[in-house]
Amino acid sequence: MSSPDRVYDVRQDLGTIKASQRTTRETEGGLALANGLLCYSDEWFRAVEIGQLPSTTLNGVITRVFMSGHNDYPEFELEANGEKTRWTRSVSGAYVGNGDKLFEAGRSVRLKYVEHPWKPGQPGSKILGSHAKLVVYIEIFPAT
């Protein structure tokens, strides 16, 4: 199998990093500190790399590409290990503006995420669960 294109890497998504960290530091909402670590900090990434903060890597196939919400939010469905999950179609770096074309049903994909806790008492946790699934990267393999 050919090498995948890393179409999204949260380390290149400075807007997401700044917004998440600002919300954690300056509001009662947002993400908690996980093991005392600020989400997306250098220490957080190191903890993910060494397994101190557990991550999950899904290797699967894109089964559906669609718009959700009011037909304005780009998502894709990924089937891995017999389970289908939905994710935002995110791109970063050189793929901004054109990477979305890579999200096609039938393409192989690899997605790594971390389950990071919300601050206690979040009203959204009744819907979203106790942890946010934070995508670290999305890799899409060339079409065959």
C-alpha positions as CSV (number, residue, x, y, z in Angstrom):
1,M,0.0,0.0,0.0
2,S,1.3,3.5,-0.8
3,S,2.1,6.1,1.7
4,P,-0.9,8.2,2.9
5,D,-1.3,11.9,2.7
6,R,-1.6,13.5,6.1
7,V,-4.4,15.9,5.3
8,Y,-4.9,17.1,8.8
9,D,-2.5,17.5,11.7
10,V,-3.8,19.4,14.7
11,R,-0.3,20.8,15.4
12,Q,-0.7,22.9,12.2
13,D,-4.2,24.0,13.3
14,L,-3.2,27.0,15.4
15,G,-6.8,28.4,15.5
16,T,-8.1,25.2,17.2
17,I,-5.1,25.1,19.6
18,K,-5.5,28.7,20.7
19,A,-9.3,28.5,21.0
20,S,-9.2,25.3,23.0
21,Q,-6.4,26.5,25.4
22,R,-8.1,29.9,25.8
23,T,-11.4,28.3,26.7
24,T,-9.7,26.0,29.2
25,R,-7.7,28.8,30.9
26,E,-10.3,31.6,30.8
27,T,-13.8,30.1,31.2
28,E,-15.7,27.7,33.3
29,G,-16.4,25.6,30.2
30,G,-14.3,23.7,27.7
31,L,-11.7,21.0,28.3
32,A,-10.2,20.1,31.7
33,L,-6.5,19.5,32.3
34,A,-5.8,15.9,31.5
35,N,-3.3,14.5,34.0
36,G,-2.5,18.2,34.8
37,L,-1.7,18.9,31.1
38,L,-3.1,21.7,29.0
39,C,-4.6,20.3,25.8
40,Y,-2.4,20.7,22.8
41,S,0.6,21.9,24.8
42,D,4.0,20.5,24.0
43,E,3.8,18.4,27.2
44,W,0.4,17.1,26.1
45,F,1.7,16.0,22.7
46,R,4.7,14.2,24.4
47,A,2.3,12.5,26.8
48,V,0.2,11.2,23.9
49,E,3.4,10.0,22.1
50,I,4.6,8.0,25.0
51,G,1.2,6.7,26.0
52,Q,0.8,8.6,29.2
53,L,-2.4,10.0,27.6
54,P,-4.0,7.1,25.7
55,S,-4.8,7.5,22.1
56,T,-6.7,5.4,19.6
57,T,-5.8,4.9,15.9
58,L,-8.5,3.8,13.5
59,N,-7.5,2.2,10.3
60,G,-10.5,1.8,8.0
61,V,-12.4,3.0,5.0
62,I,-14.4,6.1,4.3
63,T,-18.0,4.9,3.8
64,R,-19.8,8.2,3.4
65,V,-19.0,11.9,2.8
66,F,-21.7,14.3,3.7
67,M,-22.8,17.7,5.1
68,S,-24.6,17.7,8.5
69,G,-26.2,20.4,10.6
70,H,-28.0,22.8,8.3
71,N,-26.2,21.2,5.4
72,D,-23.2,23.3,6.3
73,Y,-20.9,21.1,8.4
74,P,-18.5,18.8,6.4
75,E,-18.3,15.2,7.9
76,F,-17.3,11.8,6.8
77,E,-18.1,8.3,8.1
78,L,-15.3,5.9,8.8
79,E,-15.7,2.2,9.2
80,A,-13.0,0.5,11.2
81,N,-13.1,-2.8,13.1
82,G,-16.8,-3.3,12.1
83,E,-17.9,0.0,13.7
84,K,-18.9,3.2,11.9
85,T,-18.0,6.6,13.4
86,R,-18.5,10.2,12.2
87,W,-15.7,12.8,12.0
88,T,-15.2,16.3,10.8
89,R,-13.6,16.6,7.4
90,S,-10.6,18.7,8.6
91,V,-7.6,19.7,6.5
92,S,-4.4,21.6,7.4
93,G,-1.2,22.9,5.9
94,A,-0.9,22.5,2.1
95,Y,-4.3,20.8,1.9
96,V,-6.3,23.9,3.0
97,G,-8.5,24.8,0.1
98,N,-8.1,21.5,-1.8
99,G,-7.6,18.6,0.6
100,D,-11.3,18.1,1.0
101,K,-11.3,16.5,-2.4
102,L,-9.4,13.6,-0.9
103,F,-12.4,12.6,1.3
104,E,-14.1,10.0,-1.0
105,A,-16.1,7.0,-0.2
106,G,-14.0,3.8,-0.6
107,R,-10.6,5.5,0.3
108,S,-8.6,4.0,3.1
109,V,-8.0,6.3,6.0
110,R,-6.1,6.4,9.3
111,L,-7.3,8.7,12.1
112,K,-5.7,9.1,15.5
113,Y,-7.6,10.7,18.4
114,V,-7.4,11.3,22.1
115,E,-10.3,11.2,24.5
116,H,-9.8,14.3,26.6
117,P,-12.1,15.1,29.6
118,W,-14.4,18.1,29.7
119,K,-14.4,20.3,32.7
120,P,-16.9,18.9,35.3
121,G,-20.5,20.0,35.1
122,Q,-20.5,20.7,31.4
123,P,-24.1,20.8,30.2
124,G,-23.1,19.4,26.8
125,S,-21.6,16.3,28.5
126,K,-25.1,14.8,28.7
127,I,-25.1,14.7,24.9
128,L,-21.3,14.6,24.1
129,G,-20.2,12.3,27.0
130,S,-17.6,12.9,29.6
131,H,-14.7,13.2,27.0
132,A,-14.1,15.0,23.7
133,K,-12.6,13.0,20.9
134,L,-9.8,15.2,19.8
135,V,-8.4,14.3,16.4
136,V,-4.6,14.4,16.3
137,Y,-4.3,13.6,12.6
138,I,-6.1,12.2,9.6
139,E,-4.2,10.4,6.8
140,I,-5.9,9.3,3.6
141,F,-4.3,6.7,1.3
142,P,-4.2,7.2,-2.5
143,A,-7.0,5.8,-4.5
144,T,-6.3,2.4,-6.0
